[in-house]
Amino acid sequence: MLTILGPTASGKTALAAALAVEFNGEIISADSRQVYRRMDIGTGKDLADYDVDGVKVSYHLIDIVEPGTKYNVYKYQRDFLEAYNDIVRKGHIPIMCGGTGLYIESVLKGYRLLPVPENKELRRSLEGKTLAELTEILVDLKRESGSIMHNTTDVDTAKRAIRAIEIETYYRNHLVNEFDSFPEISSVIIGIDIERDERRRKITERLRSRLDEGMVDEVRGLLNEGVSAEDLIYYGLEYKYVTEYVIGRMSFNDMFRSLEISIHQFAKRQMTWFRGMERRGFNIHWIKADIPLKEKIRLVKLIYDKENNVV
C-alpha cells in the first residue's frame, strides 16, 4: 500500500490521484469529514482532482454516510478494510490519502478497537462542566493510560470532549484480549512538506475561494434539510463557524477571522501528529510541496521501488 499524508492545503489529493494513474491504484480517503454526503465545499473534497487528464480515478470512503451521523475511527477501520480488500482483489494498489492522523495511524498501526456505547451515568456526571474542566479530565485520562486516541486541542466543544472522555474511560476498563483484531498492513508513507508561510497563504486563499463557491449556502442547505445546528457545530472548523454565522451568533467578519485562525491551528496540529508518528516508529518520506507534480511522482516511484526492493 501507499500512504499520502500531509496538512490541509498541501496538495495531497492531486498527488494521490496522479499516483493512482501511474500505479494502477485506487484511493482510500483518510479524512474524518469527507465521509459525509453533501458536505462538499467545507470538507474540501475537491472531486475534480480525481479526473486526471480524462482518467477517472476510483476513490473510496467519500460520501458514505448522512450528515448528522456520528462517524468514528472504529467505523473507519471496518470501512477501510472492506475497501482495501476490494482493491487488492482487483489487483490494484490501495493508496490511502488524507490528513486525519488518527485514522491513518489506526490502520497502519493496526489498533484493535471496540465500538463504544453511550455511558448515560458518566454523561450525567459531566453535565454542566466547562470545556476547560472537561479538557482537564481528558488530559488526566490520557496521562494515566498513555493513550494517543484524542488530540485534546481538537476537542473544541463540550459535546466532543464528553464523547472523548466516554471513549477513553471505556477503553481503560476493557481488556485488550476482548478487542477485535485488525490485520497488519504495510505501507510506504509519503508526507507532503509545505513551508509554514506558504501553508498559511494557501489556507487563507482557499478559505476565501470556498466562501465564494457557496460554503455558506451549503451549510444553509444542510440546516434546511433538517440537520441540526448542534450536529454541524460538532463537526468543527468550517461547519462550526459558518453554522454560527448562519444562525446569527457571529458576524461574517468574525466568522472569517475565527475560522481562518482555527484552520491554521488545525494544520499545525496535523503536523504535530505526523511528527509524533515518526517518534512512534513510522518512517515518513517527506517531499517538498512546491516542486512540480511530475517531479513528485518521480520521487515517490523511486521511494516506493526502493522500499519494495524493486530493481
Buried (B, 14 or more C-beta within 10 A) or exposed (E): BBBBBBBBBBBBBBBBBBBBBBBEBBBBBBBBBBBBEEBBBBBBBBEEBBEBEEEEBBBBBBBBBBBBBEBBBBBBBEBBBEBBEBBBEEEBBBBBBBBBBBBBBBBBBBBBBEEBEEBEEEBEEBEEBEBEEBBBBBEEBBEEEEBBBBBBEBBBBBBBBBBBBBBBBBBEEEEEEEEEEBEEBEBBBBBBBBEEEEBBEBBBEBBEEBBEEEBBBBBBEBBEEEBEBEBBBBBBBBBBBBBBBBBEEBEEEEBBEBBBEBBBBBBBBBBBBBEBBEEEEBEBBBBEBEEEEEEBBEBBBEBBEEBEEEE
